[in-house]
Amino acid sequence: MARARNVTHQQAMDAAQDLFWQNGYNAVSTRQIEEQTGLTRFTLQREYGGKKSFFLATLDHYLSTDFTIFLPLPSGQVLPAITQWFENITQREYFKEAQEKGCLLRTAVNEFPRGDQDVDHRIEQYFENLRRCFVDALELGKNRGELKPDLDIQSKVDILIATLIGGAVLRQAGKIDSAHRTLETAIPNMILEWANDKGV
C-alpha cells in the first residue's frame, strides 16, 4: 500500500517510537504523527485504523524488539548466567535509551486506564514473557541441583523483575550510580544465597 515519501512500516514504527517516547500518547496529535513518520492521514486511518491502533502497532514493535534482550536459557551454570546478564544489561543501548527517552511500556501503563483490553493484554503478555524467561532458567538450575531444593522460584522471580524495573526507573530519573549498584551489585550478592551449598 502506498505511503507518503515511500515510508516503510519499519521506518514509520521507528519514527513513531521516538515521537511517543518524547511526548507520550495523549499529547501527540495526528498532524505530529504525519510530520514525524511521513504517513498521510489517509494512510494512517486505512492501514492502521487511526491514532490508537497506530500507537498499539508501535508498542508491539517496541515490545518485540525489547523481548530480544530477555534472558536466554543458560547453557552453563544458571546463577552466574543471570548475574552476568544483569551486569551486562546496563551497557545495552535500550537501557541508555530508557534514561534519555523513557519506556513506551510505561507510557502505555500511565496514559491508558486499566480495563483497556488492548493495552492490558500487551502489558500482561510482556510481563508473562519476562517471567517465563526467569522461571525457565531457575527451574533448569534447580533440576540440575545448582539451587537450593526448597527455593521458592516464583517469589525469587518477583524479586528479579521488581529489581530490573526499579533499576530502569532509577536510570531514567538520572540516578545512574544507584541503578548500576542495583543491577551490578545487589542482584549478584542476593542470588548467591540461592545456590545449593551442598553442591550437585
Buried (B, 14 or more C-beta within 10 A) or exposed (E): EEBBEEBEBEBBBBBBBBBBBBBBBEEBEBEBBBEBBBBBEEBBBEBBEEBBBBBBBBBEBBBEBBEEBEBEEBEEBBBBBBBBBBBEBBEEEBBEBBBEBBBBBBBBEEBBEEEBEEBBEBBEEBEEEBBEBBBBBBBBBBEEEBBBEEBEBEEBBEEBBEBBBBBBBBBBEEBBEBBBBBBBEBBBEBBEEBBBEEEE
